[in-house]
Amino acid sequence: MQQKYEKIYVKVNSDIDSTGYMMPRFITWADGRTFKIEEVKDFRPASTLGGGYSGDCYTVIIHGEEKYLFFEKTNEHFAARVGRWFVERPAV
């Protein structure tokens, strides 16, 4: 049986360089805890762990541990919204 995952939307502070590359810097949870992203090791279009979504995946280092941070692009009908960031956790 395949493990199911749920999306947890998070606030991410990021920089966008002159080429348009988005570099995430900090993640803030709903409870206000903020974590510095120490390094972005990889970026690629990729499916989420739970499947069913194809988007951008950033492999990041937080507190010395490798984590996956996803960027979900929004619908073109919402021009003021570029997308949302999320992480995944096993569904309970």
DOGU-870136 format. One record per residue: residue number from 0; residue in three letters; chain; x, y, z of N, C-alpha, C in turn. Coordinates in pm, 1 decimal, decimal comma. Layout:
<sites>
[site NUM ALA A [X Y Z] [X Y Z] [X Y Z]]
...
</sites>
This chain:
<sites>
[site 0 MET A [84,0 -118,3 0,0] [0,0 0,0 0,0] [88,5 124,7 0,0]]
[site 1 GLN A [58,3 217,7 -87,0] [139,3 338,2 -100,2] [106,4 437,7 10,6]]
[site 2 GLN A [210,6 495,7 71,1] [195,0 596,0 176,3] [126,9 719,0 117,8]]
[site 3 LYS A [30,2 775,0 188,1] [-36,8 898,0 144,4] [23,2 1016,3 217,8]]
[site 4 TYR A [31,2 1128,1 147,6] [88,1 1249,9 202,9] [-11,9 1363,4 191,0]]
[site 5 GLU A [1,1 1460,6 279,5] [-82,8 1579,2 271,4] [5,3 1702,0 254,1]]
[site 6 LYS A [-48,9 1802,0 184,3] [22,6 1927,4 162,8] [3,3 2016,2 285,2]]
[site 7 ILE A [112,1 2075,6 328,5] [107,7 2175,6 434,6] [161,0 2304,8 372,9]]
[site 8 TYR A [70,9 2401,2 351,0] [112,8 2526,8 290,0] [188,8 2611,0 392,2]]
[site 9 VAL A [298,4 2670,2 348,1] [385,5 2748,8 435,2] [418,2 2882,0 368,5]]
[site 10 LYS A [454,1 2977,8 452,9] [502,6 3106,4 402,8] [651,7 3090,8 375,3]]
[site 11 VAL A [697,0 3138,7 260,8] [838,9 3132,0 225,6] [884,8 3270,4 180,8]]
[site 12 ASN A [992,9 3317,4 242,5] [1058,0 3439,1 195,6] [1162,0 3395,4 94,1]]
[site 13 SER A [1159,0 3458,4 -22,3] [1253,0 3419,2 -126,4] [1303,1 3541,5 -201,6]]
[site 14 ASP A [1415,3 3523,5 -268,4] [1472,7 3625,1 -355,8] [1454,3 3577,2 -499,2]]
[site 15 ILE A [1438,8 3671,2 -590,0] [1433,1 3638,4 -732,4] [1546,9 3714,7 -799,3]]
[site 16 ASP A [1637,0 3639,8 -864,4] [1752,5 3705,0 -925,4] [1717,6 3761,5 -1062,5]]
[site 17 SER A [1815,3 3821,9 -1127,7] [1792,4 3889,3 -1256,4] [1754,2 3793,5 -1368,4]]
[site 18 THR A [1779,3 3663,5 -1349,7] [1740,4 3565,6 -1451,8] [1599,4 3511,3 -1427,7]]
[site 19 GLY A [1539,3 3549,2 -1313,1] [1406,2 3501,3 -1279,4] [1406,7 3379,3 -1189,6]]
[site 20 TYR A [1525,7 3331,0 -1149,6] [1534,6 3215,5 -1061,2] [1491,3 3254,9 -920,8]]
[site 21 MET A [1402,2 3177,1 -862,3] [1350,0 3202,4 -729,3] [1430,3 3120,7 -628,1]]
[site 22 MET A [1488,0 3188,2 -529,6] [1572,5 3124,6 -428,6] [1505,1 3138,4 -291,8]]
[site 23 PRO A [1448,6 3029,6 -238,6] [1385,7 3037,8 -106,9] [1490,0 3061,2 2,1]]
[site 24 ARG A [1456,8 3146,6 101,0] [1551,2 3181,7 207,8] [1503,8 3138,9 347,3]]
[site 25 PHE A [1374,0 3153,7 376,3] [1317,9 3120,9 507,3] [1180,6 3056,3 489,2]]
[site 26 ILE A [1148,4 2961,5 577,5] [1015,0 2900,9 582,8] [952,3 2941,3 715,8]]
[site 27 THR A [825,7 2986,4 710,9] [752,8 3020,2 832,8] [627,9 2933,9 840,2]]
[site 28 TRP A [614,9 2860,2 951,4] [498,1 2775,6 975,8] [381,2 2861,2 1023,1]]
[site 29 ALA A [261,7 2805,9 1018,7] [140,4 2876,4 1060,3] [149,1 2923,8 1205,1]]
[site 30 ASP A [224,1 2851,5 1290,9] [235,8 2890,6 1431,5] [341,7 2998,7 1454,4]]
[site 31 GLY A [404,2 3047,6 1345,5] [499,8 3157,3 1355,3] [646,1 3116,8 1362,6]]
[site 32 ARG A [674,0 2987,4 1380,0] [814,3 2944,0 1382,8] [876,8 2965,4 1245,3]]
[site 33 THR A [996,5 3023,6 1242,5] [1066,2 3051,7 1117,0] [1198,4 2976,5 1115,2]]
[site 34 PHE A [1228,5 2916,0 999,4] [1350,7 2838,4 983,0] [1427,5 2890,4 861,9]]
[site 35 LYS A [1555,7 2914,1 883,0] [1643,6 2959,9 774,7] [1677,5 2842,2 683,8]]
[site 36 ILE A [1668,2 2864,5 554,5] [1713,1 2765,7 456,3] [1861,8 2789,8 436,5]]
[site 37 GLU A [1941,6 2695,1 483,7] [2085,9 2711,7 481,9] [2145,6 2695,6 342,4]]
[site 38 GLU A [2080,9 2612,6 261,9] [2133,4 2585,4 126,9] [2021,5 2528,6 40,4]]
[site 39 VAL A [2024,1 2563,6 -87,4] [1938,9 2497,7 -186,5] [2030,6 2405,6 -264,6]]
[site 40 LYS A [2012,2 2275,9 -246,4] [2100,3 2177,6 -310,5] [2057,8 2145,5 -452,9]]
[site 41 ASP A [1927,0 2155,4 -478,7] [1878,3 2114,4 -610,1] [1743,5 2178,7 -635,5]]
[site 42 PHE A [1713,7 2199,2 -762,2] [1582,6 2246,4 -806,7] [1548,0 2169,4 -932,0]]
[site 43 ARG A [1425,4 2121,4 -938,3] [1381,9 2052,1 -1059,5] [1230,3 2038,7 -1063,2]]
[site 44 PRO A [1177,1 2030,6 -1184,4] [1036,5 1992,7 -1195,0] [1025,3 1848,1 -1146,1]]
[site 45 ALA A [932,7 1821,5 -1055,7] [924,3 1686,7 -998,6] [788,4 1663,4 -936,0]]
[site 46 SER A [750,7 1538,8 -927,9] [627,9 1501,3 -859,0] [649,7 1507,9 -709,5]]
[site 47 THR A [541,2 1522,2 -636,1] [548,9 1517,9 -491,3] [563,9 1374,1 -446,7]]
[site 48 LEU A [598,9 1354,5 -319,8] [617,6 1220,1 -267,3] [489,0 1138,4 -277,8]]
[site 49 GLY A [376,0 1202,8 -255,1] [248,0 1133,0 -259,3] [192,0 1117,1 -399,1]]
[site 50 GLY A [257,3 1174,8 -498,3] [210,9 1163,8 -636,7] [90,6 1253,4 -662,7]]
[site 51 GLY A [46,1 1254,9 -785,2] [-72,0 1331,4 -819,7] [-47,5 1478,7 -843,0]]
[site 52 TYR A [73,7 1525,2 -836,0] [104,4 1665,5 -860,0] [239,3 1674,5 -927,7]]
[site 53 SER A [244,9 1751,7 -1030,7] [371,1 1775,2 -1098,2] [402,6 1923,4 -1084,7]]
[site 54 GLY A [514,0 1956,1 -1025,5] [549,8 2095,6 -1004,8] [697,4 2108,4 -978,4]]
[site 55 ASP A [735,2 2216,6 -911,4] [875,4 2243,3 -882,6] [910,5 2192,1 -743,7]]
[site 56 CYS A [1024,2 2126,6 -734,4] [1072,1 2075,0 -606,6] [1211,1 2130,8 -578,7]]
[site 57 TYR A [1225,8 2191,1 -462,9] [1354,8 2240,4 -417,3] [1403,2 2146,2 -308,2]]
[site 58 THR A [1524,7 2096,7 -320,9] [1586,9 2018,8 -214,5] [1666,7 2118,8 -132,8]]
[site 59 VAL A [1628,0 2136,3 -6,0] [1688,2 2239,4 78,3] [1749,3 2177,1 204,2]]
[site 60 ILE A [1838,2 2251,8 266,0] [1898,8 2211,5 392,5] [1849,2 2306,7 501,0]]
[site 61 ILE A [1786,6 2248,4 605,4] [1738,9 2323,6 721,0] [1790,0 2251,6 845,0]]
[site 62 HIS A [1860,9 2323,3 931,6] [1922,4 2263,4 1051,4] [2005,3 2140,2 1015,0]]
[site 63 GLY A [2076,0 2148,0 904,2] [2164,9 2040,4 861,9] [2095,0 1919,7 801,0]]
[site 64 GLU A [1962,0 1923,5 788,8] [1886,7 1811,0 733,6] [1829,0 1844,3 596,8]]
[site 65 GLU A [1832,3 1745,6 507,9] [1777,5 1762,1 373,8] [1625,2 1750,4 378,9]]
[site 66 LYS A [1557,1 1848,5 318,9] [1410,4 1853,0 314,1] [1367,5 1886,5 171,8]]
[site 67 TYR A [1240,3 1859,0 142,9] [1184,0 1893,9 12,3] [1081,6 2004,3 30,2]]
[site 68 LEU A [1093,8 2108,0 -53,0] [1004,2 2222,4 -52,2] [946,8 2234,9 -193,2]]
[site 69 PHE A [814,5 2238,4 -202,6] [748,3 2240,5 -332,9] [686,4 2376,2 -361,3]]
[site 70 PHE A [687,2 2414,2 -489,9] [620,8 2535,9 -534,1] [511,0 2496,7 -632,5]]
[site 71 GLU A [388,8 2530,7 -598,1] [270,8 2498,3 -677,2] [229,6 2623,3 -755,0]]
[site 72 LYS A [240,7 2618,0 -884,1] [203,7 2732,6 -967,6] [51,9 2743,4 -975,9]]
[site 73 THR A [4,1 2867,3 -972,7] [-140,8 2887,6 -974,8] [-192,9 2896,9 -1117,0]]
[site 74 ASN A [-319,6 2897,7 -1124,1] [-395,1 2907,5 -1248,1] [-372,1 3044,3 -1313,1]]
[site 75 GLU A [-361,9 3048,6 -1444,7] [-336,7 3175,3 -1515,2] [-451,2 3274,5 -1500,9]]
[site 76 HIS A [-566,6 3232,3 -1450,8] [-680,4 3322,1 -1430,4] [-660,7 3412,2 -1308,8]]
[site 77 PHE A [-559,0 3384,1 -1228,0] [-529,5 3463,5 -1109,2] [-393,5 3530,7 -1128,0]]
[site 78 ALA A [-390,1 3634,1 -1209,5] [-264,0 3697,4 -1247,5] [-185,6 3753,1 -1129,0]]
[site 79 ALA A [-251,3 3794,1 -1022,3] [-181,8 3851,4 -907,0] [-120,1 3744,5 -817,8]]
[site 80 ARG A [-154,1 3618,5 -841,3] [-99,6 3508,5 -762,0] [-8,2 3423,5 -848,9]]
[site 81 VAL A [118,1 3416,5 -810,4] [215,3 3338,5 -885,9] [206,8 3191,7 -847,9]]
[site 82 GLY A [194,7 3165,6 -717,2] [188,4 3027,7 -670,7] [195,2 3020,5 -519,5]]
[site 83 ARG A [199,9 2896,0 -468,9] [208,5 2874,2 -324,2] [314,3 2769,6 -294,9]]
[site 84 TRP A [377,0 2785,5 -179,0] [477,5 2691,7 -131,5] [412,8 2591,1 -38,0]]
[site 85 PHE A [462,3 2467,4 -40,9] [416,1 2369,2 55,4] [522,4 2263,1 81,2]]
[site 86 VAL A [504,8 2195,7 193,6] [584,8 2078,1 228,0] [485,7 1963,5 240,2]]
[site 87 GLU A [536,5 1841,4 243,2] [449,0 1726,3 258,7] [480,1 1655,3 389,2]]
[site 88 ARG A [375,8 1595,4 446,4] [393,9 1508,7 562,0] [301,0 1389,2 544,4]]
[site 89 PRO A [338,6 1278,1 603,7] [251,8 1159,5 593,7] [112,5 1189,0 648,5]]
[site 90 ALA A [11,9 1149,5 575,3] [-126,5 1168,0 619,7] [-156,3 1071,9 734,3]]
[site 91 VAL A [-237,5 1120,0 825,4] [-275,6 1035,8 939,4] [-416,9 984,5 925,7]]
</sites>
